[in-house]
Amino acid sequence: MKITVRKGCGADGAEAVNVVRRSISELCIADHEGDAREVADWLSNKTETTWGEWLMRSDATVLVAVNASEIVGVGMINHDGEVLLNYVRPDARFSGVSKALLESLENVAIEVGSRECILESTKTARKFYESCGYKSTNETSLTLAKLL
């Protein structure tokens, strides 16, 4: 899979939101345990309207990972170095999409002067982030950090 990471744009809205929603619904089962109410709460702000709001933020950068002109991943980082989104389309899992997005998000953080990235991991993604050099801020937390 040849992955290109670029800034998100308005035209990406429907496809990007679908990637995020499918990733949460289909891949994060260890986190929501199939609880319909919890899934609905998690998805409640994953809309095209919210996509537009994310793009308008002056304090954050939204990225998409593309393969063969299809969006296969979505990431966002604020300019304090907090990773806010890193979601992959279920059929693209384990193909390097999340890693490419995370590296690009970290590069954005470096460009804006951050010396550390921090994120709130899901249970599903914790091992992935740890394999990328992130460390838990305490033993019981899913908050992870990495010095850049």
N, C-alpha and C positions, 0 to 999 in steps of 0.2 A: 504494500500500500504506500503510495507516494502522498505524503501529507504536506500541505502548505498551510501556514498560519498567517492570518491577516487580521486587520481591524474589522470589526463587525460594522454593518451599515443597515440602514432602514429596510432595504430590500431583503435582508436576511431574516427579518422578523418571524414569519410563519415557520420557516424551516428550522431556525435556531431554537425557537420556543418548543417545537415538537421534539427536538433532540433532548433538551433539558427535561421536559415532561416524561418522555419515554425512559430516560436514564433513571430518574427518580422512581417511577412506577415499576420498572422492570429489573433494575439492578440493585436498588437500595432496600431490598426486602429485609435484610438483617437489621435495618434501622427502623422501618415502619411496620415490620412483621405482618404486612398485608392488611393492617387496620385501615379501613376505608376512610374513617374520619381523619386519621393522621395523614394519610396520603392526600386527601382533599385540602387539608390545612397547608401542607408543604407545597402543593401545586397552586394554591390560591393566587399568588402573585406572579406566576409564570405565564404571563399573557403577552400578546403583541403590544399592548399599551405599556406594560412594564418594560418590555424590550426597548421601546422608544425612550423611556425615562432613563434606562441604563445608559443608552448611547449619548444622551444629553448631559450626563454628569461630567463636570469639569475636573472632578477629583478622582476619576476612575477611567480605566481603559477596558473595553470589551473586545475580545478576540474570538475568531472562529477558526476551526481547523477544517480544511477542505480536502477532499479526495475526489478526483474525477468530477469536479464541479458540484459535488454534494457536500453539505455541511455534515461533518461527522463528530464534531466536538465544539463546545462553547466554554469560554473562560472569561473571568473578569477579575481585576485586581484594583484596589483603590491605591491612591498615591502615597499612602502610609505603609504600603507593603502587605496589606491584608488581602489574601486570595479569597474572593467572594464566590466565585463559581469555577468549577472544573468538571464538566459533565461530558460524557461520551455517548454516542449513539450505541445502543446495545449490540448491534451486529458488528461494530467496529472495536469492541472491547478487546484488550490484549494485543492491539496492533500498533501501539506506539502513539496513539492519539493523545491520551492524557499526558504522557511524558512530554510530547512536543508542545502541548499547550502550557504545561507547567514551566518548562524551560523558557518559553516566550513570555509568560507572565513574570517570571523572575527577572528576565532581561528588562522588561518595562520598569520593574521596581528599581533596578540598578540605574536605569536612565533617569529616573525622577529623584534619585538620591537616597533611596532606602537602603539600609544596611542589613535588613532582616525581612524575611517573609513570615507571616503568621497565618494560620488558617484553622477553621473548625472542621475537622474531618468527620466523615461518616464512619460508622463501624466498618462498612463495606470497603472504604478506601484507605483505612489507616495503614495497612501493611504496604500499600503502594507508596504513600507519602514517606513512610519510614525508609523504604528502599531508595528514595530520592534524597535522603539526608535530613529529613525532618525529625525532630525529637519532641516528645511529649513535654509540655510545660509542667506537668505533674502526673503522678502515676494513674490517677483516676480520670483524667481529663482527655477529651478528644481534641483539645487545643494543641496544635503542633507548631513548631517554629524552626526556622533554618537561617543561619547567618549566611549572608551573601558575600 
